[in-house]
Amino acid sequence: MADHDWLSGQFDANRERLRGVAYRLLGSLSDADDALQEAWLRVSRSDAAVENPGGWLTTVVSRVCLDMLRSREARREHSLDVAVPIAAHDQRTDPEHEAVLADAVGVALLVVLDTLSPIERTVFVLHEMFAVPFDDIARIVGKTPAAARQMASRARRRVRGSARGDGGDIGGGAQRAVVDAFVAALRNGDLEALLRVLDPDVVIRADAAVSGTATQVRGAAVWAPQALGFARALRGGRALRAVQPALVDGAPGLVLAPRGRLMRVLKFTIAHDRVVSIDVIGDPERLRALELSVPQLSTLQREPQ
């Protein structure tokens, strides 16, 4: 029979790592804390003989998170009123703390992870971020190690966008430089720099969810000051750091995802090192239909085991 005092000590000793696993699986601090609470209830009722407490506790937490992901997916399939794509903010959490965590993980990555199935997300996070062996992952998700390995490979291709053969980069170095210059101009409030990166006749199309009605604006001189005004508002709320590069249906773009919650997507068309058109997407149905991926997955940092 398990020594519950010893298990309690082990749970406390591993709490931060377990919370990190839960946060990356669920994308929400409040959900992660709920998962840890449920995991502790399961642990406290267990009579299992535990030889590797860290691995065993990771298994328990991961199974709880997988159940929560499946429940979330079922609610999403049967409801038109959804948060895109990650669970809505909970007042129990500190928004600033969650924003820091989202920045550390990568807001674009959190968004893309939510496009995976519950099992794919679990396999990807455990293996790519925490280096959990496939034999252990297979027991968590109820698959064979070979099947878990295939799921990880498929999820990795989806996250990297390599299924399109783009190598996970945003349209190559030149287009990535344009995107970076665009973001830098917004963050610095630099009108001249923004005008340099925009084609003089740039066309910006926004859906009704963005501005109340579908709109189209033509001309860098007209739109750039509006964009900088929006950026200043975001800087006031410390949300501009939530603007991150991503691939949008294979094209260079940006996601705006404060605390990992997708609000807007900008999809660029770039020619001759300038942005010639931007589609600003905020409609939940359109956001859900987009294929998003994260550039340069090789830079992903694994958490210690």
Salt bridges, closest charged atoms under 4 A:
ASP12 OD1 - ARG15 NH2 3.10
ASP31 OD2 - ARG72 NH2 2.98
ASP33 OD1 - ARG19 NE 2.81
ASP34 OD1 - ARG92 NH1 2.99
GLU38 OE2 - ARG42 NE 3.15
ASP67 OD2 - ARG42 NH2 3.27
ASP90 OD2 - ARG92 NH2 2.81
GLU96 OE2 - ARG238 NH1 3.65
GLU96 OE2 - ARG241 NH2 2.98
GLU98 OE1 - HIS89 ND1 3.80
GLU98 OE2 - ARG261 NH2 2.86
ASP103 OD2 - ARG241 NE 2.99
ASP114 OD1 - ARG72 NH1 3.65
ASP114 OD2 - ARG76 NH2 3.03
ASP114 OD1 - ARG121 NH1 3.07
GLU120 OE2 - ARG154 NE 3.09
GLU120 OE1 - ARG158 NH1 3.14
GLU128 OE2 - HIS127 ND1 3.41
GLU128 OE2 - ARG156 NH2 2.63
ASP136 OD1 - ARG139 NH2 2.30
ASP166 OD2 - ARG164 NE 3.26
ASP180 OD1 - ARG176 NE 2.99
ASP207 OD2 - ARG286 NH1 3.20
ASP249 OD2 - LYS267 NZ 3.72
ASP279 OD1 - ARG205 NE 2.87
GLU285 OE2 - ARG288 NH1 2.79
GLU291 OE2 - ARG164 NH1 2.68
GLU303 OE2 - ARG24 NH2 3.03
